Structures are given as structure tokens and as C-alpha cells.
């Protein structure tokens, strides 16, 4: 039975989830700018409810972005701390992929949506875009292109936006009045209240864990998309501090 702990803090909501086999325990609290204050009590609570300690886990999952820079750092640093303390591997999952996965599960009846455009408000008149399609083989929403940041009014996209074929999810869609007609024509329905949740990091994370696609705590990298140079892995930080041979 695989046991994975997931941490999500990429938006105003802060959430954690613990998967043990088919059972999932989760907590979510909307707490803008208070992630570090609410995260650790939630972690303690679900670990106590499950009756296990961190060293009984098989891995720690974190939302690697895009999203709030501060929130991503808090989630990643927390995952690193647990990973180092309990000698556990880590798995980073795209925030936008988890939202597409959530949308496909929440809205599907007999079959999931085939194409989902997850969009988050990136501020500064820009949006974070994720374009995903359903895979019957993996039962996951898989990226058609890498997540990217672009102006709200973007009119040319890296994939074909066939009219009425896509579904939209995420708070970026609240800015639909500023979006291009081609993007709006592509979607047949929109859920602009759907927000990132730790529970929905787990499907992709479990798939990656079973494939051996894990990293060590010192290898953590975030996908912030804007000003990525501000965040460096521990290895990169150490390299900067190491004197160069002349």
C-alpha cells in the first residue's frame, strides 16, 4: 500500500492530503497570505488521524507551480523538510495539471472531458495557461504543451483551439471579458471557481511514483514561469557558494 503526503499552497487556499492505498484524508483552508500559519497544524492533524509518522510514508508530493511564488516556496520547503528528516523521495506535480485532473473527475459522468484549458490569474495582466487532454492509457490529463504564461488577450495558441471542444477551469476564466474571441469560442463550459487542491496532485503523483519518477529533496525546482531566476535549488545555491578554482 503506497502512502503519499501531498501539499498544495499555490493559491489563496492551502491544502494537504494523505493517500494510503484507496483511502484519502484531506484538509483545505482558504487563508490568503497565511499559508505557513495554517499548513503545519493541518499536516499534524491528518497524520494523527491516520495514525502514522512521516517515516512511514513512501514519498511527499508538492505543487510545483505555476502559482503564488510565496505559496509555492512554502509548499516546496515543507516537502523538503519532511523529505530530509524522514529520508523520503519527493514528487512535484504541475498545479495546472492537478486542476485539469480535478475538473475531469468532478464534471465527468460516463466519460471525462477530452480537453481542458486550466487558467490561473497571474496578475499584471497575464495568465498561467495549461492545455491538457485526457489519456485513456494513464487515466490522467496529460499536457499538450508545457504550461506557459501569456497576456490575458492572447490570440495565438501553440495548439489548435477547435470551437466548442474544450472545457475551461480556474479563476483566470473570471477575466473572460478580456480574452480573445478564439479562446472563448473554443470552450463549451467553464468552471471559474475551481481552485487547486492537494488531493488532486495525487493521481499524477501516484503514477510518477509507480514509474520511479521521483526526486531527492535537494533537487526541488519550481515552475513559477515569471522571474524563475529568483528560485534556485539547494544544489544551485551551494554551487554559488563554492569558490571557483582559478
N, C-alpha and C positions, 0 to 999 in steps of 0.2 A: 504494500500500500504506500503510494507516494504521498509525502506530506510537504506541501509548499505554502510558504507565507508570502502574501502579496501586499505591497504598499503603493498607494496612489495619492499624489498630492499636487497634480499638475494644474488644478483649477481651484476655485473657491472651496470646493468640497475636499475633505480629507477622509480617506477610507483605507481599511485594512481587511484582508480576507485570508482565511486559513483553509486549505483544502487537504482533507485526509481521505483518500480514496474517492468515494462518490459523495462524501459529506463536505459541505462548505459552511463555515461560520464567518460572518462578515459584520462590519460596523462601518457606518458612514456618518459624518457630521459636516454640515456646511459651516465653515469657520474661516472667512477671509482674513488673511494675514495672521492667523493664529495656529497654523499647522503644527509647529513644533510643540505648542502647548497641549493640543488635543491628541496628537499622534501616539505618544508613548502610553498614556492611560488606556487607549483603545487596544494597543498591542498587548499590554499586560492582561486586559480583560479577556480577549479571545484566547490567549494562551492558557489562562487559568480555566476558562470554560472547557477547553479541550483537554485539560489535564496533562499537558506536555511542556517540556522545556525546550529552548532553542536548539540544543544539541541533538534533539530527537527529529529535527527537520531534515529534509533532503535538499532543500535549497530555499533561497529568498528571491522573490520577484519584485521588480520595481518598474514604475512607469518611467521610461527614458526620454519622454517628450515626443513632440513639442508641447509646450505649455508654459506656465509660470516659471520663470527662471529660479526664483527663490524656492518655490514648492518642489521643483524637480531636484534641486540640490538637497533639500531636507530629506526627501524620499530616498535619494541615492546614498546620502551619508548614513542614514539609518540602516539601510540594507547593507552597506559596507561594514558598519559597526557590528551588526549581528553576524555577518559572514566571517569577519576576522575573529570574533570572540568564540564562535562555535565551529570554525573551520568548515564553512559551507560554501558551495558554489552559488553564483548569482545568475539571474536571467533578466535581461532588460527587454521590455516589450513596448512597442510604439503606443503612445496614448491614443492616437487616431485609429490604430488597428483595433484596440480594445473596444473603442466606441462603435466601430463598424460591426464587431462581433456581438456586442450588446444589442445593437439595432436589429441584427439578423435574427437573434434569438427572441427578442421581445415582440417583434412585429410579425414573425412568420407563423403560419398555420400549418399547412402541409409541406410547404417548401419555403426556404429562406429567400430574401431578396437577392437577386443575382449581382447587382451593382449598387454600391453605397458610396456616396461622397460625404465624408465626415469633415466638418469645417469648424474650427475654433477661432474666436476673435483674438487676434494677435496684437490688438491696439495699433496706434499710429497709422490708421487707415489701411491695415494689412490683415490678412487671414492666413491661418495654417490650413493647408489642404491635404486631405488623404483620400485617394481614389482606390477603392477596393472591389474585388469581385469574389464571388463565392466559389470554393473548390469542393466538389463532391468527394474528392480523394482524401483531403485532410479534414473536412468539415470545418474549415476556417475561412474567414475573409482574408484573402491574400492581396498584397499591394500590386497594383498595375504599374505604378511608378513610385519612386521614393517620395515620402512626404515632403512638401515644399511650402514656402511662404511666398505670398504674392499680394499685389494690391487688391482691394475689395472688388474693383471693377474689371478684373482680369477677363479678357475676352477670348484669348487663345490658350488652349489647354494641351498637355502632352498626350492625351488620349482622345478618341472620338467621343463626343457627348451626344449620343443618339437621343433624340427627343423622347421624353416620357419613359425612358428605360431605367433611369437612376432613381435612387431614394436619397434623401438628404437628412443628415443628422448632425446635431451640435449647435452651440449657441451662435456660431458665426452666421447661421442662416437667419438670425434675427435682423441682420443687415441686408436682407434680400432686396430692399428697395434701391440699394446702391450697386447690386450685382448686374452683370451683363445679361442681356436677353437670352444669349445662347446657353448660359448656365441655368437660368430659370426654366427654360424650355426643356431641359434635359431631365428634370425631376418630376415625378408623378405624385410624390408625397414628401412631407418634411416633418421632422420632429426636432424643433429647435430648443426643446427643454432637456434633451438627452445630454447627460454630463458624464465625465469619466468616473469609473468605479473600479475598485481593486478586484472585485470578483471577476470582472471580465478581462483582466490581464491573464487569468489562469488558463483558459483554453489554449492560447498560443504558447504560454509558458510550459504547460504540461507536454505539449507537442515537442517543443525545443528540448526539454529535459530528457524525454524518451529518445531523442535523436543524439543526445550527448552535446547539444549546442549550448554550453554554459560557459561562464567566465569566472575568473577569480576576482575577489573584492578590489584588488589593486588595478584591475583592467576596466573599471567602470567608465563609460563615456556617455554623455548626454546628447540628445538630438534637440538642441534648442533652436536651430535654424538661423536665428538672429544673434550676432555677436558671439559666435561659438568659441572664439578665442578666449573669452573670459573664464571658461571652464576647462580645466585640464585634469587628466588622470593623475593618480598618485605617482605613477611611473614617470610621467612627463614633468611633474613638479620636482621629483627627485633628480631628474636629468638636468633641470635648470640649475639646481643647487650643486651639482657635481662639477668641480673645477675641470676646465678643459686643458688637455695636455698641449703644450706649445711645441 
